Amino acid sequence: MSTFEWIIVLLLGAVGLSALARRIKVPYPTFLAIGGALIAFVPSSPSWTLEPDLALALFVAPVLLDAAFDTSLRDLRKNWVPVSTLVVAAVGLTTAAVAYVAHRLMPDMPWAAAVALGAIVAPPDAAAAVAILSQVKLPHRMVKVLEGESLLNDASALLIYRIAVGAVATEHLTWSQVAPTMALALVGSVIAGLAAGRIIPLFMERVTEAPSAIIVQFTTTFMVWIAAEHLGLSGILTIVVYAITVARTAPARIPARLRVPSYAVWETTVFVLNVLAFMLIGMQMRPIWTRLDADVRWEYCVAAAWILLTVILVRLFWVTFYRTSLRVLIAQGLYHPKDPQQVASPKGGLIISWCGMRGLVTLATAFALPENFPYRDFIVFIAFAVVLGSLVIQGLTLRPLILAFNLKDDDPVGIEVARGRAVAYRAALDAIESDPSEEAEILRLEYRAILMQAETDPNGGISNGELPADPLRRRAIEAARKAIFDLRATEVIGDDAFHRLEEEFDRAELSAGG
């Protein structure tokens, strides 16, 4: 079967697996991991290869930008304590624990290679957890902690990974050499991301055709990543800062006719990249498996089981330790949180611990190891096994666990949407209040009905309200948009509520011929 035919089969198979995952309500990466494992044992399956240096840029950069674009700075600031401890302490402890276990299992394995393995399997993946969390109503704050962690832990893990790979290459690396590199990577990446986020949109807004605009979005994403890597910076951290910076101004710069198709293309691309990553790593497993004799295969499988157990237990330990320590500090009057819900309940802590599924970043970093890296086959095997094991064990049990705990959400996003909608439609009414035409009166009646519904319905239910297109509607929508920009800028509403309202106004603008 030709390469093109295999691509068609794999994409259609992935669509089918994704549909099945939605039907039985499990994260679609779980089935992608199973599909990747099956490909390794199909005799006639292809053996595609990819340059290791290309893996991180191709798979991680666009996926990370897509996640970072929707990140709320307000929510990150509110939850900076739990997020930062998960990003730094949990990743560091997992890396150290996995390196220790791997070195005990493989005594000849260099410590630097063991640390690289630990950094590869340390960061949980956002896609799997979000696929579950979107199906159930978890407390909003818990969701924001998990999203913030999944966004930033890749940067801390990849920084350790880079240092470990560099240590293998140089065979000797001291702290005096590492510290300046880390400082440059952290500070320089933030500065570079901010600069790129300010400069690049000035050129992007000149592109007014949807296909060209989307191509420019992708190419600039890769350019930012590549430039950061050439400068010795953290590509992940640079992309995250760049995306968050762009997201603050992009809604005002990009019209709905460009934004709507852009979001659809990005969502599709993220799915395709997940498919390719799982399939490619599955193809790498077959030659590794065939090179091993029966005893070594068993040894690798036992090692994978021990490391998977280590990854799960370390996260459970850290979340429990964090919760207990915070409660002790509060009880002794040494810490006074602004939000009493900042300390998760025992059930909430267990859910956060169980949302530790690994995915795309783990696969991409394992794939990106140089071909001559010591114990590369072992590391790739373990990385895929940890991804597969965590997605199957935790991915299939997370939703039943959440439902059993019956955690409640007071829907703060829905409340903010209703609040934002009321302000926005008042602004829309004010924009057309002085127009005496019959069309303006019809539009005023529509907006007053929407405003009444927004003020009486705490969930902010709304219809599309598609009336004949006219410049009056577009003027009102423009005023409504400005109102929600101001609400987000003053943090009256968060980014989740903002993007929900933005989508609503995009539909209205497109129906008005905008």
GISUL-V764866 format. One line per field, one symbol per residue. psi: psi as a letter, one per 40 degrees, with the letter a starting at -180 (. if undefined). A space follows every 10 residues. Layout:
psi=???
This chain:
psi=hidddddddd dddddddddd dddefihddd dddddddddd ehdeiigiih hddddddddd ddddddddde hhddddddfd dddddddcdd dddddddddd dddddgdehi dddddddddd edhiiddddd dddeeigihd dddddddddd dddddddddd ddddddddde ehhidddddd dddddddddd dddddddddd ddddeehehd dddddddddd dddddddddd efihdddddd dddddddded dddhideddd dddddddddd dddddddddd dddddddddd eiiddddddd dddddddddd dddddddddd dddddddddd deeehgidhd edhiiddddd dddeffhibd dddddddehi dehhfddddd dddddddddd dddddeeddd dddddfhihe gddddddddd dddddddddd dedeheiddd dddddddddd ddddddhdef iiidfhiiii dddddddddd ddddddddde fdiadddddd dddddddddd def.
